[in-house]
């Protein structure tokens, strides 16, 4: 698998999500949908009904990032709605292994996310049941934040954990990813990159996606 770019719509025009997804055209590997409930994080975006409606209008696979309380209850519904990947936060789940199994049973790839202050040891038992580790490189809740470079060793550790598994596990990074930071993350072992402001504030979002991918691929070369 090569480097993948998952543009986040958090800094796009939320009043016309389908049109914003089309702005990245076929350049994006995924479209990153930040679902926030104003409980797990101090921000509110949209929920399952909006995602269900959007997925009927777009062709890009949906990468749903659930920054919500009680993913045990809600996460499988996003997979059932047609999301290709559903990521929940280990800090919010009561029974994370059950959540992972339920997402996979509903037909989506399983991601588990960790906040900057959460040690990766808490997800070790989940490794056989997930498809992606999401390392947050900002505090979750708002777009446009500065990348936390002190988390690069955590990305490296996530890569080692993923490589030690018997299955193909991706390492995703989310927060402050752009032309100035993506190479560092790729060199550390990330292979899926969430970019919001960098893409949607660019004059040509689709071109920016291609440029970010090229930078990541260049940095990841031996």
C-alpha positions in Angstrom: 0.0 0.0 0.0 1.3 3.4 -0.9 0.8 6.7 0.9 -2.8 7.7 1.3 -4.3 11.2 1.7 -7.6 11.6 3.6 -8.7 15.3 3.3 -10.8 16.4 6.3 -13.9 18.5 5.6 -13.7 20.2 9.1 -12.4 23.4 7.5 -14.5 23.1 4.4 -18.0 24.6 3.8 -20.1 22.4 6.0 -23.3 23.8 4.4 -22.4 22.0 1.1 -20.4 18.9 2.0 -21.0 17.1 -1.3 -19.6 20.0 -3.3 -16.6 20.2 -1.0 -15.9 16.5 -1.5 -16.0 17.0 -5.2 -13.4 19.8 -5.0 -10.8 17.1 -4.2 -12.0 15.1 -7.2 -10.5 11.7 -7.6 -7.2 12.8 -6.1 -8.1 11.8 -2.6 -8.0 8.2 -1.4 -10.6 8.9 1.3 -12.7 11.8 2.6 -12.2 12.3 6.3 -15.5 13.0 8.2 -15.0 14.4 11.7 -18.0 13.5 13.8 -18.0 15.5 17.1 -20.6 15.5 19.8 -19.5 18.3 22.1 -19.0 15.7 24.9 -15.9 13.8 24.1 -14.4 16.9 22.5 -15.5 20.5 23.0 -16.9 21.0 19.5 -20.0 19.9 17.6 -20.1 19.0 13.9 -22.5 16.5 12.4 -23.8 13.0 13.1 -25.0 9.8 11.5 -28.0 11.3 9.5 -25.7 13.8 7.8 -23.1 11.1 7.0 -25.8 8.8 5.6 -27.1 11.6 3.3 -23.6 12.6 2.2 -22.5 9.0 1.3 -25.4 8.8 -1.1 -24.0 11.7 -3.1 -20.2 11.0 -3.2 -17.9 8.4 -4.7 -14.9 8.9 -2.5 -14.7 6.3 0.3 -15.6 7.8 3.7 -13.1 7.7 6.6 -15.3 8.4 9.6 -13.4 9.7 12.7 -15.8 9.4 15.7 -14.8 11.9 18.4 -17.8 11.0 20.4 -18.9 9.6 23.7 -20.4 6.1 23.7 -18.9 4.7 20.4 -20.1 1.3 21.7 -23.6 2.4 20.7 -23.0 4.6 17.7 -19.9 3.3 15.8 -21.5 0.3 14.0 -24.2 2.5 12.5 -21.6 4.5 10.5 -20.3 1.2 9.0 -23.8 0.1 8.2 -24.4 3.5 6.5 -21.5 2.7 4.0 -18.4 4.2 5.5 -15.3 2.4 4.4 -13.4 3.0 7.6 -14.7 3.9 11.1 -12.3 5.1 13.8 -13.3 5.3 17.4 -11.3 6.6 20.4 -10.1 4.1 22.9 -10.5 6.7 25.6 -14.3 6.8 25.0 -15.1 3.1 24.5 -16.4 1.0 27.4 -15.7 -2.2 25.6 -13.2 -1.4 22.8 -12.7 -4.9 21.6 -16.5 -5.3 21.1 -16.7 -2.0 19.3 -13.9 -3.1 16.9 -15.7 -6.4 16.2 -19.0 -4.7 15.7 -17.5 -2.2 13.1 -15.8 -5.0 11.2 -19.0 -7.2 11.3 -20.9 -4.2 9.7 -18.5 -4.1 6.8 -16.0 -1.4 7.5 -12.3 -1.2 8.3 -11.6 -0.6 12.0 -9.5 2.3 13.3 -8.7 3.1 16.9 -7.6 6.6 17.8 -5.5 7.8 20.7 -5.2 11.4 22.0 -1.8 13.0 22.3 -1.6 12.2 26.0 -2.7 8.5 25.7 0.0 5.9 25.8 -0.2 3.3 23.0 0.0 0.5 25.5 -3.7 0.8 26.0 -4.4 -0.5 22.5 -2.0 -3.4 22.4 -4.7 -5.9 23.1 -6.7 -4.5 20.2 -4.0 -5.0 17.5 -5.3 -8.3 16.1 -8.8 -6.8 15.7 -8.1 -3.4 14.0 -7.0 -2.2 10.6 -5.6 1.2 11.5 -4.0 3.1 14.4 -4.8 6.8 14.5 -2.2 8.9 16.2 -3.6 12.4 17.0 -0.9 15.0 16.5 -3.1 17.8 18.0 -5.7 17.8 20.7 -8.9 16.6 19.0 -11.8 19.0 18.6 -10.7 21.8 16.2 -9.0 22.1 12.9 -6.1 24.4 12.1 -4.0 23.6 15.1 -0.2 23.4 15.0 1.4 20.0 14.6 2.9 18.6 17.8 6.4 17.5 16.8 7.0 15.8 20.1 4.6 13.1 19.0 6.9 11.8 16.2 8.3 9.0 18.5 4.8 7.9 19.2 4.2 7.6 15.4 7.4 5.5 15.2 6.1 3.3 18.0 2.7 2.9 16.3 4.5 1.8 13.2 6.5 -0.9 15.1 3.2 -2.1 16.7 1.6 -2.3 13.3 4.5 -4.1 11.7 4.6 -6.7 14.5 1.0 -7.8 13.7 0.2 -10.7 11.4 -2.2 -8.4 9.4 -1.7 -5.2 7.4 -2.3 -2.3 9.8 -2.1 1.3 8.6 -0.8 4.2 10.7 -2.8 7.4 10.3 -1.8 10.8 11.6 -4.3 13.7 12.1 -3.6 17.2 13.1 -1.5 20.0 11.6 -0.6 17.9 8.6 0.6 19.9 5.6 3.5 20.5 3.3 5.8 21.4 6.2 5.0 18.4 8.4 3.9 15.4 6.2 7.5 14.3 5.4 8.4 14.0 9.1 5.3 11.9 9.7 6.0 9.7 6.6 9.6 9.2 7.7 8.3 8.2 11.2 6.2 5.5 9.6 2.7 7.0 9.0 1.1 6.0 5.7 -2.4 7.6 5.9 -2.5 11.4 6.4 -5.5 13.5 7.4 -5.1 17.1 6.0 -7.8 19.6 6.5 -6.7 23.3 6.4 -3.8 22.5 4.0 -6.1 21.0 1.4 -9.2 23.1 1.7 -7.5 26.5 2.0 -5.4 25.8 -1.0 -6.2 27.4 -4.3 -6.5 24.0 -5.9 -7.4 21.4 -3.3 -7.0 18.4 -5.6 -3.5 19.5 -6.6 -2.6 19.9 -3.0 -3.6 16.4 -2.3 -1.3 15.2 -5.1 1.5 17.3 -3.8 1.1 16.0 -0.2 1.1 12.4 -1.4 4.3 13.0 -3.5 6.0 14.5 -0.5 5.0 11.6 1.7 6.2 9.0 -0.8 9.5 10.8 -1.2 10.1 10.9 2.5 9.2 7.2 2.9 11.7 6.0 0.4 14.6 3.9 1.9 
